[in-house]
Amino acid sequence: MANAASGMAVHDECKLKFQELKAKRSHRFIVFKIEEQQIVVDKVGGSTESYDDFQASLPSDECRYAVYDFDFVTNENCQKSKIFFIAWSPENSRVRMKMVYASSKDRFKRELDGIQFELQATDPSEMSLDIVKGKSHLSY
């Protein structure tokens, strides 16, 4: 299952944890990293963890992929959830890693069926909670 463009395989645990997040809602977020030519799970956030916990789990100098299950209540008082895919590529990460993550992103995202929004961020401000809320078309 290697990606022809980048040679990246996706570890089965990535899809398993994503299904648990999507179907069972047992995780709030999952952070993925590329390690030894495959995408693996780096960290799983429990269902009670906050967006701040999620942001704190992203390294300041290394790229990562992440999914975040954002819960909200609509203006009609309905409980909803949207799954965000975040491509984290901080400015001070290595250029080679940025290229590897960029070339593998689309194929990896296709493996995770159920992504509703995508964000690309090089700085925490580019993926603030306000941006997530805005993408979800929320008004509080």
Buried (B, 14 or more C-beta within 10 A) or exposed (E): EEBEEBEBBBBEBBEEBBBBBBEEEBBBBBBBBBEEEBBBBBBBBEEEBEBEBBBEBBEEEBBBBBBBBBEBEEEEEEEEEBBBBBBBBBEEBEEEBBEBBBBBBEBBBEBBEEBEBEBEBBEEEEBBEEBBBEBBEBEE
